[in-house]
């Protein structure tokens, strides 16, 4: 009995897309720490985001169960028969409920913002991933993301406009690059989102430009859009993003693989996330 429970938990964790789940949770934690949240609010914020991301990841595999089986996805517990679709749905809704309960503890503003972000993510899993509008949930959810830290504060408020721009740009870049390694499998199962329609290299190029736009916002937005007030640290981070984006564009034109471009854009996206955290004191 215990062994079966352990296997179920292990399969659910594998179905939750643990990499992105942990990255988004750690980003929420980092934004909360940098924003100076009280410890108990920081703990609830982190737990709420973690539960929400578990619901998004597990529901994604539940929605995709038939497609994953058809292309023989050996990395998916449902496709391997280790986890039932019903079990995945039960866990996804349980995590969603936990996320909303925890969000309510932080106030109505946080609850509404997190609910909108989760509805957006679930809508992507359910239908939008196969349409030309597939990029929109990422722009919306990540655009809202910096506001989760500010709405979790004792004096809740939305993040500044530059943080929305940087967050939305980060979300767009993540979507445009995340699908690059799976374009062929997606095409065989009828998934034709925005990146599939424009192709691998244009997606990588557009993702790089989105990160660059977000980096500009995160560099000069916190200082009132005054170039002469940019700190040395912000300037160095922006220069690193610019260098990686230019390298991505050059390698894309030279015909390098989507996986190589994926790694480059994700590196630039990581630097943009660091910029967001570094600039989070004036985020609200």
C-alpha positions as CSV (number, residue, x, y, z in Angstrom):
1,X,0.0,0.0,0.0
2,X,2.8,2.4,1.0
3,X,4.8,1.4,-2.1
4,X,1.8,2.1,-4.4
5,X,1.2,5.5,-2.8
6,X,4.9,6.4,-3.3
7,X,4.7,5.4,-6.9
8,X,1.5,7.5,-7.4
9,X,3.2,10.6,-5.8
10,X,6.3,10.1,-7.9
11,X,4.1,9.8,-11.1
12,X,2.2,12.9,-10.2
13,X,5.4,14.8,-9.6
14,X,6.7,13.7,-13.0
15,X,3.5,14.8,-14.6
16,X,3.6,18.3,-13.0
17,X,6.4,19.4,-15.3
18,X,8.7,19.7,-12.3
19,X,11.3,21.9,-13.9
20,X,9.0,24.8,-14.9
21,X,7.0,24.3,-11.7
22,X,10.1,24.8,-9.5
23,X,11.4,27.7,-11.6
24,X,8.2,29.7,-11.4
25,X,7.9,28.9,-7.6
26,X,11.5,30.0,-6.9
27,X,10.9,33.2,-9.0
28,X,7.8,34.0,-6.9
29,X,9.8,33.3,-3.7
30,X,12.7,35.6,-4.9
31,X,10.4,38.4,-5.8
32,X,8.7,38.1,-2.4
33,X,12.0,38.2,-0.6
34,X,13.3,41.1,-2.6
35,X,10.0,43.0,-2.0
36,X,10.4,42.6,1.8
37,X,7.4,40.5,2.5
38,X,6.9,39.3,6.1
39,X,7.9,35.7,6.6
40,X,4.4,34.3,7.0
41,X,3.2,36.1,3.9
42,X,6.2,34.9,2.0
43,X,5.5,31.3,3.0
44,X,1.9,31.5,1.9
45,X,2.8,33.2,-1.4
46,X,5.3,30.5,-2.2
47,X,2.9,27.7,-1.3
48,X,0.1,29.2,-3.3
49,X,2.2,29.6,-6.4
50,X,3.6,26.1,-6.0
51,X,0.2,24.5,-5.7
52,X,-1.1,26.5,-8.6
53,X,1.8,25.4,-10.8
54,X,1.3,21.8,-9.8
55,X,-2.3,22.1,-11.0
56,X,-1.2,23.6,-14.3
57,X,1.4,21.0,-15.0
58,X,-0.7,18.0,-14.0
59,X,-3.8,19.3,-15.9
60,X,-1.6,19.7,-19.0
61,X,-0.6,16.1,-19.0
62,X,-4.3,15.1,-18.3
63,X,-5.5,17.1,-21.3
64,X,-2.7,15.7,-23.5
65,X,-3.0,12.1,-22.5
66,X,-4.4,10.8,-25.8
67,X,-1.9,12.8,-27.8
68,X,1.1,11.7,-25.7
69,X,0.0,8.0,-26.1
70,X,-0.3,8.4,-29.8
71,X,3.3,9.6,-30.2
72,X,4.7,7.2,-27.6
73,X,5.9,9.8,-25.0
74,X,7.9,7.6,-22.8
75,X,8.6,10.5,-20.4
76,X,5.0,10.9,-19.5
77,X,3.6,8.7,-16.6
78,X,0.1,8.7,-18.1
79,X,1.3,7.6,-21.5
80,X,3.3,4.8,-19.9
81,X,0.3,3.6,-18.0
82,X,1.7,4.5,-14.5
83,X,-0.9,7.1,-13.7
84,X,-4.6,7.1,-14.7
85,X,-6.2,10.1,-16.3
86,X,-8.8,10.2,-13.6
87,X,-6.1,10.2,-10.9
88,X,-4.4,13.1,-12.7
89,X,-7.6,15.1,-12.9
90,X,-8.3,14.5,-9.2
91,X,-4.8,15.7,-8.2
92,X,-5.0,18.7,-10.6
93,X,-8.3,20.0,-9.1
94,X,-7.1,19.3,-5.6
95,X,-3.9,21.4,-6.2
96,X,-6.1,24.1,-7.8
97,X,-8.3,24.2,-4.8
98,X,-5.4,24.4,-2.4
99,X,-3.9,27.3,-4.5
100,X,-7.1,29.3,-4.3
101,X,-7.5,28.7,-0.5
102,X,-4.0,29.8,0.2
103,X,-4.4,32.8,-2.1
104,X,-7.5,33.9,-0.2
105,X,-5.4,34.1,2.9
106,X,-3.4,36.9,1.3
107,X,-6.5,38.9,0.4
108,X,-9.0,39.4,-2.4
109,X,-6.5,41.3,-4.6
110,X,-4.0,38.4,-4.6
111,X,-6.8,35.8,-5.0
112,X,-8.3,37.6,-8.1
113,X,-4.9,38.1,-9.7
114,X,-3.8,34.5,-9.1
115,X,-7.2,33.1,-10.2
116,X,-6.9,35.1,-13.5
117,X,-3.3,33.7,-14.1
118,X,-4.5,30.2,-13.4
119,X,-7.5,30.4,-15.6
120,X,-5.3,31.7,-18.3
121,X,-2.9,28.8,-17.9
122,X,-5.6,26.2,-17.8
123,X,-7.2,27.7,-20.9
124,X,-3.9,27.3,-22.7
125,X,-3.8,23.6,-21.7
126,X,-7.4,23.0,-22.7
127,X,-7.6,24.6,-26.0
128,X,-5.5,27.7,-26.8
129,X,-2.2,25.8,-27.2
130,X,-3.5,24.6,-30.6
131,X,-4.5,28.0,-31.9
132,X,-2.8,31.1,-33.2
133,X,-3.6,32.8,-29.8
134,X,-1.4,30.3,-27.9
135,X,1.0,33.1,-26.9
136,X,-1.6,35.2,-25.2
137,X,-2.0,33.2,-21.9
138,X,1.7,33.4,-21.4
139,X,1.8,37.2,-21.9
140,X,-1.2,37.6,-19.5
141,X,-0.1,35.2,-16.8
142,X,3.5,36.3,-16.7
143,X,2.5,40.0,-17.1
144,X,0.5,39.6,-13.9
145,X,3.2,37.6,-12.1
146,X,5.2,40.5,-10.6
147,X,2.0,41.8,-9.1
148,X,1.6,38.6,-7.0
149,X,4.5,39.7,-4.8
150,X,3.1,43.2,-4.4
151,X,-0.5,42.1,-3.9
152,X,0.8,39.7,-1.1
153,X,2.1,42.6,0.9
154,X,0.4,44.2,3.9
155,X,-0.4,47.2,1.7
156,X,-1.4,45.4,-1.5
157,X,-1.0,47.1,-4.9
158,X,-0.4,46.2,-8.5
159,X,3.2,46.3,-9.9
160,X,4.4,49.2,-12.0
161,X,3.8,49.2,-15.7
162,X,7.5,48.4,-16.5
163,X,7.2,45.2,-14.4
164,X,4.1,44.1,-16.4
165,X,6.0,44.7,-19.7
166,X,9.0,42.7,-18.4
167,X,6.9,39.9,-17.1
168,X,4.8,39.7,-20.3
169,X,8.0,39.7,-22.4
170,X,9.4,36.9,-20.3
171,X,6.2,34.8,-20.7
172,X,6.2,35.4,-24.5
173,X,9.8,34.2,-24.8
174,X,9.2,31.1,-22.6
175,X,6.3,30.1,-24.8
176,X,8.1,30.8,-28.1
177,X,11.1,28.7,-27.1
178,X,9.5,26.0,-24.9
179,X,7.8,24.3,-27.9
180,X,10.9,24.2,-30.1
181,X,12.1,20.7,-29.1
182,X,8.6,19.3,-29.6
183,X,7.5,20.9,-32.9
184,X,7.5,17.6,-34.8
185,X,5.5,15.6,-32.2
186,X,3.1,18.5,-31.9
187,X,2.6,18.6,-35.7
188,X,1.7,14.9,-35.8
189,X,-1.0,15.4,-33.1
190,X,-2.6,18.5,-34.5
191,X,-1.1,21.1,-32.3
192,X,-0.6,24.3,-34.3
193,X,0.0,27.1,-31.9
194,X,1.5,30.5,-32.7
195,X,5.2,29.2,-32.7
196,X,4.2,26.2,-35.0
197,X,2.7,28.6,-37.5
198,X,5.7,30.9,-37.8
199,X,8.4,28.2,-37.6
200,X,11.3,27.4,-35.3
201,X,13.9,30.1,-36.3
202,X,11.4,32.9,-36.5
203,X,10.1,31.8,-33.0
204,X,13.6,31.9,-31.6
205,X,14.3,35.3,-33.1
206,X,11.0,36.8,-31.9
207,X,11.6,35.3,-28.4
208,X,15.0,36.9,-28.3
209,X,13.6,40.3,-29.3
210,X,10.9,39.9,-26.6
211,X,13.5,39.3,-23.9
212,X,15.4,42.3,-25.2
213,X,12.3,44.4,-24.9
214,X,11.7,43.1,-21.4
215,X,15.3,43.8,-20.4
216,X,14.9,47.4,-21.6
217,X,11.8,47.8,-19.4
218,X,13.5,46.2,-16.4
219,X,16.7,48.3,-16.8
220,X,15.3,51.8,-17.2
221,X,11.7,51.4,-15.9
222,X,12.7,51.2,-12.2
223,X,14.6,54.5,-12.5
224,X,11.8,56.5,-14.2
225,X,13.0,55.7,-17.7
226,X,16.1,57.9,-17.2
227,X,19.2,56.3,-18.8
228,X,21.6,58.3,-16.7
229,X,20.2,56.8,-13.5
230,X,20.8,53.1,-14.5
231,X,23.0,51.3,-12.0
232,X,26.2,49.5,-13.1
233,X,24.6,46.1,-12.2
234,X,21.5,46.7,-14.3
235,X,23.7,47.9,-17.2
236,X,25.9,44.7,-17.0
237,X,22.8,42.5,-17.0
238,X,21.3,44.3,-19.9
239,X,24.5,44.1,-21.9
240,X,24.6,40.3,-21.2
241,X,21.0,39.9,-22.5
242,X,21.8,42.0,-25.6
243,X,24.8,39.9,-26.4
244,X,22.9,36.6,-26.0
245,X,20.0,37.9,-28.1
246,X,22.4,39.0,-30.9
247,X,24.1,35.6,-30.8
248,X,20.7,33.9,-31.1
249,X,19.8,36.0,-34.1
250,X,23.1,35.3,-35.8
251,X,23.0,31.6,-35.1
252,X,19.4,31.4,-36.2
253,X,20.3,32.9,-39.6
254,X,23.2,30.5,-39.9
255,X,20.8,27.5,-39.6
256,X,21.6,26.2,-36.1
257,X,19.1,23.8,-34.6
258,X,16.0,24.8,-32.6
259,X,17.5,23.1,-29.5
260,X,20.6,25.3,-29.6
261,X,18.4,28.4,-30.0
262,X,16.2,27.2,-27.2
263,X,19.1,27.1,-24.8
264,X,20.3,30.5,-25.8
265,X,16.9,32.2,-25.4
266,X,16.3,30.5,-22.1
267,X,19.6,31.8,-20.8
268,X,18.6,35.3,-21.8
269,X,15.2,34.8,-20.2
270,X,17.0,33.7,-17.0
271,X,18.9,36.9,-17.0
272,X,15.7,38.9,-17.5
273,X,14.2,37.1,-14.5
274,X,17.3,38.1,-12.4
275,X,16.7,41.7,-13.6
276,X,13.1,41.5,-12.4
277,X,14.2,40.3,-8.9
278,X,17.1,42.8,-8.7
279,X,14.7,45.6,-9.5
280,X,11.8,44.4,-7.3
281,X,12.2,47.0,-4.5
282,X,10.5,49.7,-6.6
283,X,8.3,47.2,-8.3
284,X,5.1,48.5,-6.8
